[in-house]
Amino acid sequence: MAISVRDRKNLHDRAGGQCSFLDCAERLSLEEAHVRGRQLGSARYDPTFSQSKGDSYENLILLCATHHAVVDDKDTRGEWPTERILQMKVDHEQRIARGPALERLDVLSSFFASGKEIEAKIVRDSDDSPGTWQVWVDEWWASVMRTAAEKLAATDVTMLQFATVYAFDVVYTSPVGEAKHKVLMSLHYHLERIELAIKRT
């Protein structure tokens, strides 16, 4: 069998014309990869899966050439079972269906949530280690900016970099040392930047 025109169009449209692999937005060199291999010995071959559905939308995922190789290569295919690939396909297509505005909000909200996790971690930490706490904050923020550069518009990246809000007036209900308080204030500076970007959504 061959992939029908209808299934091919469905696959490309639902994937937004881009690779469905995690955090990949490649739009060139796209390939219609099989979730379940059609022949014995191929990646994720399933003898119980109907051969008549082998080239159907149900058994296809749109990937760039690089990530098609990743999921099918003999050395790495074990990390990519059928269930994981199908879930990746669903997650990607849902992001595409939600549209860029809601995807942007999801990205910014994930930044804020992860920052609050760092805040809770610092508050709970009983060691007097301001250097370590600041490393946590700096590494988190570096990760935020890398992801922002990949997934957000330049105006959002600029806002995150150069917002002027500085949360010196943050008050914590539980007592924390002066050094910890300074680190937490620097964290809140970043959180305020993210909140400003979210309010623009």
Phi, psi and omega in degrees: 000161176236160179291128181286158178301319181296313181293323178296315179296318179301315181297311183292319180295314182292331179275358180070020180067029179217163181301137182270000181291153183308124175059026175246132180241023181300134180245357179251162177053043181278143182227145178271096186271145177275132176290309177252123180301150185267350182232152177303129181096345178279164183300129176058033177299133181228105183295343181273349180277132184300127178298333180292342179257005185302323180253022181273164176307322182304329185250019182236151173219139182274120182225154171285165183301321181297312184281337172298318178295322181300314185281342183253341183299142183300330182280340185236349185299333180297336179279353186232072177290168182307313185298321182292319180293317179298320179293321178298319178297313180299313182299316181295314183293328176292321177298318179296317182295327181290334177091164185295325182294314180288327176296320177300316179298321178299317181296311181296320179295324178293325176299313183296316181297318180292327176293321178293329176294321176296318178302312180297322180296318179293315181299321181286333187295126184271347180282146176271081188228069182301326179298317179294317180299318181293325176299317177303313181295314183295319180293320177299313183293324177298320178294319178301312184291326176296314180293321179299318180297329181277325193245345185245163179289160182300326180295324178291318180298318179297318179298319179294327183281322194238013176300145188261358181293136176225118190272066178286345186266013180294132179241130179258135183288331177260142184294134174228154181293164182299317181297317179296321181297322179294319178295318180295326177294321178294324176296317181292333174302314179292319180298323178296322178299315182295319180297321178298318179294321179297321181295341178278352184291000000 
